[in-house]
């Protein structure tokens, strides 16, 4: 009983070993492809190996050698994939080895003239490994070779003998499988593209403020790694007398003002800078690789741009706004959270000093 348990434990450990390690990659799709190629390679190795052993009874030494040689290369391929995770080369080896082996089976007839039946594994295999376009090119080349072999005069390219009806049936069935496999692969790739776009759009909108299109707090947290540890300047900005705008013209007017200010911020920062709607009428801006002097110049340019804005809200209603701003340095000595607090404190100094100005921390 204990011996049986030990054998089961060894088998379980072996299965865990051969299947483990493929889903540690960040790209789940890549991991799945590696795993499937690996699994198919193992199954192919075992199948071809036992097929080679079975064919020993046919006394066809050439066929035995080809099958066992293919099994050996499949074993090497499995080992290579397990050690390197390089599914590109492993997939090429497996696919083209399958092409070569099946072409030989068509040429020789295989066991009892059943060799050509193995062509049906190729369309799904080629399309899975190479995708729709390149997979169809591989299949087309293979199809051309088969046509030459089947219909070359006097069967000079075949060692086996097939009836014309068998050849035509095999080719028509092969074409039908190609069509169905290509249709499935096309549908799969199209669905995958749609899913990726939906995922990308969802991630974008989750990180963006829907009113302004700037980063929101979630976007800020996802951008922390891009900001922390870098040298730059933090700007904390607040729209002056914003409550008065809401009270006078309504919240829709307030939203309109926030949108226009956000647009002005986008026009005054670089692509590598990070602009965030911090909350309400407050904005946080990180100016990358900038010292206090240059950061102040950028802030002053932004302040003047806002001051010059004439916002036409509705017919007969124009709104003018200003910004109060605080500026602080972020560096190795001044971490991110401290720099934000410093900029926030400096902004309140601007508010207390009369608004529409910039204060340095």
N, C-alpha and C positions, 0 to 999 in steps of 0.2 A: 504493500500500500504506500509506504514511504517512498519507494523507488518510483512509483507512478506519479506521485506528487512532485518529486524532484524533476522528472522528465517534463511535466506540465509547466513547472516553474522555468525550466531552461527554454522551452518553446516560447513561453510568454515573454521572457527577457529578450529572446532573439527577435520576436516580432516588434517589441518596443524599440529595439535598437535600429532595425531596418526602416521603421516608419518614423522615427523621431528626428527632431531637429529641423524640419522643413517649414514649420510655422512660426519660427522665431523672427522672420523677416518683417519689416514694417509694411511692405507691400503684400497684402493678403493675396491678391491676384497672382503675383509672381510666385509666392509660396505654394499656392494651389497648383500652378502649372508644373513647378519642380516636382511636387509630390505625385502628380498624375503621371508624368513622364517616368519618374522613378518606379512607380507601381507597375506601369505597363512594361517597363524594361525587365523587371523581375519576372512578371508573368510570361513575357516573351521568352526569356532565358529558360525558364523551367519547361515551357511548352516545347520549344525547339530542341532542348536537350533530350527530353523523354521521347520526342518524335524521332530524333536521331538514334536513340537506343532501340526504339521499336522497329526502325527501318533496317536494323542489323539482320533481321530475319529474311529480308528480301535479297540479301547477298549483293546489294548494289554498293560497292565500296566507294564509288564516286559520290553517290547521294549521302552515304553515311558521313563521309569526310566533310562535305559541304555543310550538312546540318550541324554536326558537332563543332565544326569550325565557327559557324555562325553563333552557336550557343556560347562558345568561348569568348568571342568578341562582345556579345551581349553582356556576359559576366564582367568583362573589363569595363564596359560602359557603365554598368550599375555601380561598380566600385568607384569609378571616376566621378560619377554624379554624386555619390554619397560623400566623397571627400571634398569636392569643390563647389557643389551646388550650381555648376555652370550648365544650366539646362539647354542653353543655345547649342553648344557643341554636342552635348549628349543627345539632344533631339535630332540633330543632323545625322549623327552616326546611326542612331536607331532607324530613322526614316530611310536613309539611303542604303543601309544594310538590308532593310526589308525589301526595297526596290530590287536590289541585286539578287537576293535570295528568291524572290517570286519570279523574276525573269528567268532564273535558272530552272525553277520548277516548271515554268511554261515550256522552256526549251526541252527539258528532259522528260516531262510528264509527271515527275514525282512518283509517288506510290500509286500504282494502278491507274495512271493517267488522271489523277485528281489534282495535279499541281496547279492548273489555271484557276481553280476555285478559290485560291488564296488571294487573288487580286482584290477581292471585295473588302479587305481590311485597309486598303491603301487610301481611298478618298477621305474617310474620317480621320485617319492618322495624319495625312499630309496637311489637311485643313486645320487640325488642332495644333500641330507643331509650327506651321509657317503662316497661319492665318489665311484669309480668303484669297487674296490676289496671288501671293507667292505659292500658296498651296495648289491653286488651279494651274499655275505654270508648271509645277512639278508633275501634276497629274497629266497635263497635256503632253509633256515630253514622254512620260511613261506610255501614254496611249499611242503615240506615234510609233514608238519602238515595238509595241505589241502588234500594231497593224502590219509593220514590216515583217515581223516574225510569222504572223498568221498567213499573210497573203503573198509572201515572196514566192516567185515561181518555183515549182517542184519541191516546196517545203525545205529548201536548202538551209534555212535558218532554224529549223526544228529537228530535234532528234526523235521526238514523239510524233504520233500520228493522230490528228483530230479530224472529225468530220466537219464539213462546211456548216452544217446546221448547228453543231456544238459551238463553233467559233462565233457565229453570228449571235447565238443566244447569250454567250458569255459577254460579248461586247455590248449588246443592247442592255443587258442587266447591269453591266458596269457603268454605262452612260446614265442609266436611271439612278443608280446609287450616287454617282457624281452630282447629278442635279439635286437630289434630295439633301445630300450632305452640304452642298454649297448653299442651298436655300436655308438650311438650319444655321450654318455658320454666318451667313449674311444677317439673319434675324438676330442671332446672338450678339454679333458685333454692333448692330444698330441699337439693340436694347442696352448694351454696355455703354455705348456713347451717350445715350439718353440719361442713363443712371449717373454717369460721371458728371454730366452737365447739371443735372438736378442737385447732385451732392455739392458741386462747386458753387452753384447759385445759393443753395441753402447755407453753406459755410460763409459765403459773402454776406448774405443778409443777416445772419446771426451776429456777425462782427461789425455791422454797419448800423448807424443810426438811421432809421427810415426817413426822418424828416430832412436831414442834411446830406446824407451819404458819407459823412465822416465816420471814423471809427467810433464805436460806443465803448462802454466800460469793458465788455467782453473782448472786443477787439484790442483794447489796451492790454488786457491780461495776456492775450495771445501774442502781443508784440513786446512783452517785457524782455524776452531773450534778445530781441534786436536792439533794445535800448540800454539794458543793464550792462555795466562795464564799459560803456562807450563814453567818449568825451563829447560834450555838447552843452546846449543851453535849454532850459525849460522856461516856457512862457505860460503864465496863467492869465487868461483874458476873461473879462466880464462886461456884458453890455450895460452901459449906464442907464439908470432910470427905466429899466425894463418893465417893472411893475406898472409904472405910469402909462406905458404904451398899451399894456393889456387892459388897464382900467379905462383908458380913453377910447381905444379903437376895437377892443375885443381880443380874444385869444387867437383868432385867425390872423389878425394883424401881427400878433407876437410871433406866431409861427413863420409868417412871411419874412419878418425882420431877421429871425434866426437863420432862415435859409439864405438870405442875401448876405449876411455876415459870413456864413460858412463858405459861400462861393468866393467871397473876397479873400478869405483865409487860404483857400485852395490856390488862388491866383498868386499869392505872395510867398508860398513855401515851395521847396524843391521836392522832387520825387522821393528822395531818400529821407525827407523829414516825415514826422508822424503827427497828424492833426486829429484830435479827439474831441467829440462833444462830451464834456466832462459831466454835464448835468444842467438841465434848465437852460439858462443863458450863459453858462460858463464853458470855456474852451481851453483845452490843454494842448500845447504845441511843443514837440521836441525837435530842436534844430540840431541835426547831427554834425559832428566834427566842426563845431563853431565855438569861438571864444566869446567872452562876455561882450567885448567891444563890437564884434561883428553881429552878435545876437541882438544887441541893442539897436543897431542900424536896421536890421530886419524888422524888429518890433516897431520902431518908429515909422518905417515905411508902411507897415500894416495899419498902425494907428491913424496915420494921415490919410490912407486910402479909405478907411471907414468914415473918417470925419468928412471927407469930400462926397460921400455917397448921398444921393437924393433918391429915396425909395418911393416910387409911385405905387402906392398900395391900391387905391381905387380912384376913380374919377373925382378930382377935387381934394384928394387926401394924399399928402406927401409926408414922409417921416424922415427925420434926420437922427442919426444915432452916433454915439462915441463909445470907445472902449477904455476901460481902466485895465492896466496890465502890470504884472509882476514878473521879474526876470531873475533867474538864479542859475548857477553853474552846476552841472553834473559831471563827476569825474571819479577816479578811483578813490579819492578821499571823501567825496560827497556822493553817497549812494542814491539810487533812484527815489526812494520814498522820502528821504530827507530833502532832496532837490525839489520835489513837488511841494512839500510843506513850506520850504523857503520861498518858492515862487508864489504860493498862495498867500503867505504873510506879506510879501512885498506888494501883491495886488491890493490887499486891504489898506496898505499904506497909501497907495494911489487913490483909493476911494476916499479915505479920510482927508487927503490933501486937496480935494476938489475935483477928482475924476478927470477922465480924458488925458491921462498921462501914464508914464512908465516909471516904475520904481525898481531899483536893483536891490537884491538882498546882499 
